[in-house]
Amino acid sequence: MKKQKINIERELKSNSQSIIWELISSASGLSRWVADTVEQDGGRLTFTWGEVWSHHEIKSGLIKEVVKNSYIRFQWENEDDEDAYIELRMEMSDLTNDFILIITDFTEPDDAETLKGLWEDDLDRLRQNTGL
């Protein structure tokens, strides 16, 4: 089944390419704002929400494409829609010279607002944990 594409943009309070790239492309960076823990094993990212010893959710994604200092794209394992992916892209704002984080994700049409809310929560956590 085809999913709906959503895009979320957030201007970050940083013009440091290396800091933003670390936050969107490494397991340690993603652990600061996307999930409680993220582990990378080659081209696989494993995200864990919650504590392993209690209620938790684990999802793994396969990295499909990386352009250093630009974007990372991965797809959840067992994804039904082969065109669905998650992309975390950084672009420089012409107006402020700060970076903009652009998140692309796919969801069922009925779940679009819920997914946007989850990403907004993640972005709030990014700001709280890093000041960006």
N, C-alpha and C positions, 0 to 999 in steps of 0.2 A: 504494500500500500504506500502511495506517495505521501510524503509528509510536507508540512508547511515550513518554509524557510523563515527564520526570524533573525534580525540584526539588532544588536544593542551597541550603542557607542557611548563611551565615557571618556571625557578629557581627564588626563592624569596630571597631577601637579609635579611633573618631572620632565626635564629635557635630557635625561641620562639614558641613552640607548642601551647601555649594558645592564642597568638596573631593571628596566622594563623587560628586556629580552630574558633575563634570568627568571623573572616572575612568571612569564608565560610559557617558557620552553623547558624548564627543568623540574624534576620531581620535587626538589626542595622548595622551589618558588611556588609551584602549584599547591603544595601543602600549606602554604601561608594563607590561601584564600579560596581555593576551589573545594577541597576535601580535607578531612582530618589528617589523612596520610595519603601520599602518592608515592608509588615505587615505580622505577623504570627498569626494565630488563630488556635490553636491546631496543627493539621497535615496539615494545608493549608497555603501556602505562596502566597501572592498576590503582584505582581510586577507592578509598575506604571512607565511608561516612559513619560516625559512631565508633564505639569501642569494640574491638574484636571479641572481647569476653562478654559483651552484652548485646543488645539490639544493634545491628549494623547492616550496612549495605555495601557490597563490593561490586564494582564494574570495571571491566578491562577494555581498553581501546588500543587499536593498532595505529601507529603513526603512519600516515599516508604520504605526507609531504612536509618538508621543512625548508624554509628559505631563511637563512640566518639573518637576524636583526630585522625580520619582516613579519613572518607568520609561521605557525605550526598548525597542521591539520591532522586530526585523527578521527577514526570511526570506531564506534562501539562494536565489540565482538557480538555476534548474533544479531546484528542490525538487519531488519527486514527490508528496509529501503536502501538499496545499494548506492543511491545518490545522496544519502544523508551523511553528514559529518559535523564535526565541531571544529571551528577555526578560531584561533586567537591571533589577531593581527594588530600590529602597532604601526601607526602612521603619524608623521609630524604635522602639527597644526600650523598652517601658514600664518594665522593671526597671532598666536601666543608663543610659538616655538616650543610648546609642550607636546608630549605625545598623546595621541588618542588611541584607546584600546577599542577595537571593533571585534565583537563576538558574533559569530555566525553559528546557529544551531538549527536543528530541525525537530519538529514535533507534530503530533496529531493536532488538527485544527481546534478541537475542543480544549486542548491543553496549552495553547499558546500563551495565554495570560499567566497561567501558573508557572510555566517555564521562564517567562520574562521576570516574574517575581523572584524565582530562585536565583537567576543570574544577578538581579539587582541586590539581593542579599549577599551574594558572593562579592560583588563589587564594593558593597559597604564594608564587608570584612577586610577586603584588600586595603581600603582607606584606613580602617581602624588599626590594622596590623603594620602598615608601612607608611602611613601619612600621605599616600598618593591619592 
